[in-house]
Amino acid sequence: MKTLDLKPAERLAGTDEYYFSGKLKEIRQLNQSGVQVINLGIGSPDRSPDKEVITELIEQASHASNHSYQPYQGIPELRRAFANWYSEHYGVTLDADREILPLTGSKEGLMHIAMAFINPGDEVLLPNPGYPAYQAVTRIAGGICRQYELSEPTGWLPDLEGLGREDLSRVKLMWVNYPHMPTGGRATPGFMKDLVSFARQHEILLVNDNPYSFILNEKPVSLMSVEGAFSVALELNSLSKSHNMAGWRIGMVAGRAEWLDHILRFKSQMDSGIFRPLQLAAVKALQSSRDWYAGINEVYRQRRERIFELLDNLGCTWQPAQQGMFVWARIPQNEISGSGFSDRLLHEHRVFITPGFIFGSGGERYIRPSLCQPTEVINEAISRIRSGQ
């Protein structure tokens, strides 16, 4: 019997399997062949949420009434908890009933926003280097990717003046991400104001992806705190990094009610709500004390010091004032590329560090080790590199 010659939709053209999906397969094969690989690549927190959060999940899951379908807009308790969280930590007032939409993780929100607002042929500004998903969702929605360059000398901030001199008449949306991943770059309050002014002047929708604002940062910042931001911006946030809940898939988007309604029209076709016990446990997480966040950051500081030593042993350079759960480091001058450098570390030392090229051409000469491994594991990686194992 002849097999159907089934071809993928054209919208998937140029959209490959996510880099880490393929790399994890390679790492599993290496593990099966001998020495276990130390994975300093993916930013998946290795610690647990607060014990009270887990207790709440177990308690709520024991009630039969909590296993039914849930509202597409999330339960009111979760929306109120997000509103209180934004008020306490970001100084932003949000209407819990109209200006917050819970999501199954903020990555889901990228696709929902793209499908809700980008028409085929719309131009979209995205950072280089930047999170690869911005490019993927833009292309799938039919948009035209238009990169804006970021560089070390400018603190990984875009040149808004230079962009403003270009023809932006077809630009519909601009993805921004501060604290920036992968570089750890910080956005100053002045830059945030300039960004909002830029978007208003050129009638561009800003979407700030903000999951790293609590990591190694004493004062979390939201784009929505800038005057006028609600007229041009949406902001995504997540509990994945800030509360060690990556696998729970709890996120949100904040912004104007009518814009969230457009997103909901697409989202409601894709899921049937978030498991109620997860939402109620997330409420507990959002009530975490400042001491809890400080404790998490102390662990990351200690690990970052060890990563700095590892990078010293590799001859790399970096900027110390980075935020987020990675360190963005420039490879030595004598190395040809970050990808080759990363592959050599993997095959010679069984240490995997993400090469910067996956974030765009601006990351070609960089690597990005993660802080999501215990200190003793990072120490073992240092030992392997020093001994030439």
C-alpha positions, 0 to 999 in steps of 0.5 A, a space after each residue: 500500500 502506498 504511503 501518503 506523501 504528506 508534506 508539512 504546512 508552508 508556515 513551518 518553513 524555516 522553523 526547525 526542531 528546537 536546538 535543545 531538543 536535538 542536543 539533549 538526544 546527543 547528550 543521552 547518547 553520550 551518557 550511554 557510552 560512558 562518562 556522564 555529561 555535566 549539563 550547564 546548558 538549559 535554564 531549568 531550575 533544579 530546586 523546588 518551590 516553597 514547601 507550602 506551595 507543594 502542600 497546597 497542591 497536594 491538598 487541593 488535588 485531594 478534592 474531587 471538585 477541583 478536577 473539572 475544566 477550568 475558566 479560560 481566563 484563569 480562576 479569580 484567585 489567581 488573577 488577584 494573586 498576580 495583581 497583588 504580586 505586581 503591586 507589591 514587587 513592581 509598583 504596578 496596579 493591574 485590574 485583576 478582572 480585566 488586565 491579567 490573563 493567566 497562561 500555560 507558561 509564558 512561552 505559550 503566550 508568545 504564540 498566542 500574541 503572534 497569532 492574535 496580532 501578526 498578519 502575513 506580511 507584517 514586519 516584526 522587530 526582534 533582538 539579535 541575540 535573542 530568544 529563538 522562540 520570538 523568530 519562530 512564532 513570528 514566522 509561523 504567524 506569517 510575519 516578516 522577521 526584522 532583527 535589531 542588533 544588540 552589542 556588548 558596548 551598548 549594554 545589550 540595549 537597542 539603538 532606538 535613535 538609529 531604528 527610528 531613522 529607518 522605515 518602520 511603516 510596516 512594523 506591527 510588533 516589537 519583541 523585547 526582553 529585559 532582563 535580557 536573555 541570553 546576555 543578562 543585560 539590564 534595562 535602565 528606567 530611562 531606557 524603558 521610558 525611551 522604549 515606550 516613547 519610541 513605540 508610541 511615536 511609530 505605533 508599534 506594539 511592544 511585548 516585553 517578555 519578563 520571566 527573569 526579573 527576580 533572578 539576581 536582581 534586588 529590584 524587579 522592574 516591569 515595563 508596565 510601570 512606565 507612564 503610557 505603557 498601557 497604550 502600547 505594551 503587553 508584558 509576559 511573566 512566569 513563575 518558572 524561574 522566579 519560583 522554581 516552577 518551570 514544569 508547572 507551566 504557570 504564566 500570565 500576560 498583562 495589558 489592556 483589556 481589549 487586547 487580552 480579549 483578542 489573545 483569549 479568542 485564540 487561546 480558548 481554541 487551544 486549551 481548556 484551562 489550567 488544572 485548578 490545584 496548580 492555580 491555587 498552589 500558584 496563588 501560594 507561590 505568589 505570596 512568597 516573602 521577600 526573604 524567600 526570593 533573597 534565599 534563592 538569589 543567594 544560592 545563585 550568587 554562590 553558583 555564579 562565583 563558581 561559573 566565573 571560575 570555570 570561565 576563567 579556566 576556559 579563558 573566557 571574559 564576561 561582564 559581572 553585572 548580569 541578571 538572570 540565571 545564566 552567564 553570557 561570556 565571550 570565548 577566547 580570541 583563538 577560538 574559531 566559533 562558540 559552536 566549535 568551542 561548545 562541541 569541544 567542551 562536550 566531547 573532550 570534557 563531557 561538559 555541555 555549555 550552550 553556544 551563543 549562535 543559537 540566539 542569533 549571529 550576535 551570539 557567534 562568539 559567546 557561550 552561555 553557561 547556566 546557574 541551574 546546577 548545584 555547586 558541587 556539580 559545577 566544581 566537578 565541571 571545573 575539575 574536568 576542565 583543569 585536568 583535561 579529562 
